[in-house]
Amino acid sequence: MANDPLKYLALIELPILLVIDERVHFANSAAQALLGSHIEQQDIRIALRDPEALRLIKTGQSGNVRLVGLSVKGSVWEMRYSMLNDKVGLITLQDQSIQVSVARAHADFVANASHELRTPLAAIRGYVETLLDPKAGDDPQTRYQFLTIIKREAARMEALVSDLMSLSRIEAIRHEIPSAEVDIVALCREVLAEQTRNPAFTLETDNSRVLVAGDAPQLAQAIRNLVDNAEKYGTTEKAAMIRIEATDHGWVSIAIEDHGEGIAPEHLPRLTERFYRADAGRSRAAGGTGLGLAIVKHIVERHRGRFDIKSRLGEGTTATIMLPQLIQD
């Protein structure tokens, strides 16, 4: 093998191996970083342990093999093997983990959305079919009861479709950084004016005006979602609270705090996943779609902010949005 081609291969970021007689003749720096610097001049089985990959190399035929867990657990790599001549085989390794993860997340999302829509739709269909039966449909009490359920399930579907559309719109513009001037204090007051909780929320802040660069309707939606959660899961014996603070480090903190039952620690890392519910029965009974916190997370990320949830069982939950503060000259 000439030296010049190897120098070029060494500069390529894709992991590359040259194999002669089932031994690693050359591994570029990317391959050594992935598989270890010790693999050169070693049996190919030292570098790759996948049976399908080894079988392909042994046959001396070109082809592709998917390798799972090559770098870390759950990672997915595509190995492409090509024969350069009668003796030399070329292996390239391409990380497919992100693409596979996105595809899996998309499939899970579609499956969950379909399930969430089918459940109320099945209930509506069942009660409508019952009402079409003259025996049940002629009874005013039964008719009223069934129509009430149909109305509730239709509202549940409407809320889900609305949240799905919101999520889609947010994702479509997630790379567009908002630039409009938004007064967070005024925005929180507007959101709280809509709520009917008793006792009412309290708003605590040392600032009459706090500005961020943002999308006012989206920020209002994020705060509204957190306020709605505090209404649904907080206690009515003690007022929930929004606390706004402009930090010394150029950030604005918006904390929504309730005094409800709290959330078990094992649920906290997954709360912003789409359709994840700490208590599925309670969430559905309260009218939750399972998308509220995912929407909050996406809105905050679009604003280049941070979102955090802390909770203690029996004490309550605090959801905090951190946004870069807009400092005026």
PyMOL commands that set and color helices and strands:
alter all, ss='L'
color gray80, all
select helices_A, chain A and resi 3-11+29-35+37-39+44-47+51-59+97-132+134-137+140-172+184-194+216-233+265-270+280-285+292-302
alter helices_A, ss='H'
color red, helices_A
select strands_A, chain A and resi 16-20+23-27+63-68+76-83+88-95+180-183+202-205+211-214+241-246+251-257+306-312+316-324
alter strands_A, ss='S'
color yellow, strands_A
deselect
rebuild
show_as cartoon
